[in-house]
């Protein structure tokens, strides 16, 4: 086809114009390129409504992307695509053609980059429309993937352009490889954060919207970036974590806690009558079962402490919401306190009982005078409770 064009009458006419010399070959090429650009843009504008109508009738997103990309073709790029071949056909000077080739290559690479970047962005938007509602981490994952794809496209276009201009890409890549090692050593912290972000996206220890605890800090994950993760704390400020430091820490993810185990303890004095002590686990069971969305695991007398009888009970809250857990816990504690008060049972206070084996005779005499009912001796046993 190219040979036919070179042997055609149009090619002959162009060469005749070029042979005439002066500014006319350039004027002819410029006017021809302008007219060609206007014709092509008019055709694209006329086809735009038709293409939009056709693509709207299909469920595939690819044809929508291709149609939109076609409409995003730059006018000056079309001009270069027409102008440079006209100069070549007219047999322009080699230096002009060499410069024109460089302009043509980079203009083409620029236009392909516009198409490619738009296609990647539109693909990301279409994918997120389907996935964001069910998986919030997809927002962060697609952000990282989109950045990698766009960067790869730009680097590939740059290398292809240089190769078309005669640059030795092999030697360039070898030099970049050696330089890349030096850059990697200098930027190992940044690269570590980037790989950590990929680990977060792929392994998913947490997602956007999860409530996490990292050491003494806690909050809701708002964004997972390439280098950092941003968390909104309970007090309102934004916490910024390095991705690598975040993965090196121990993370508690409360979003994935489907139910909450709650152990509670309380104690009553040793002076509480044994029949009452035996009934307390049953009281707790009744109080806990009155609450909604919980499951009692056990209720027992746990230990005979030095100053009190200790009870422990454990229940599961089926709702992971923290406020719901605190409401249930509050109601249970109120119920226990009300039941104990109705049975004249008090909660044990921190203290210690003092037992006296014997007292000096003067003290016993004074005690006997003040307590006529105890005429002989103070009985052994607990004398004071502190």
PyMOL commands that set and color helices and strands:
alter all, ss='L'
color gray80, all
select helices_A, chain A and resi 2-6+9-19+24-56+62-71+75-89+94-131+137-164+169-186+188-203+243-248+254-256+274-289+322-342+361-370
alter helices_A, ss='H'
color red, helices_A
select strands_A, chain A and resi 211-214+217-224+228-233+238-242+251-253+260-268+294-304+309-317+353-356+381-385
alter strands_A, ss='S'
color yellow, strands_A
deselect
rebuild
show_as cartoon
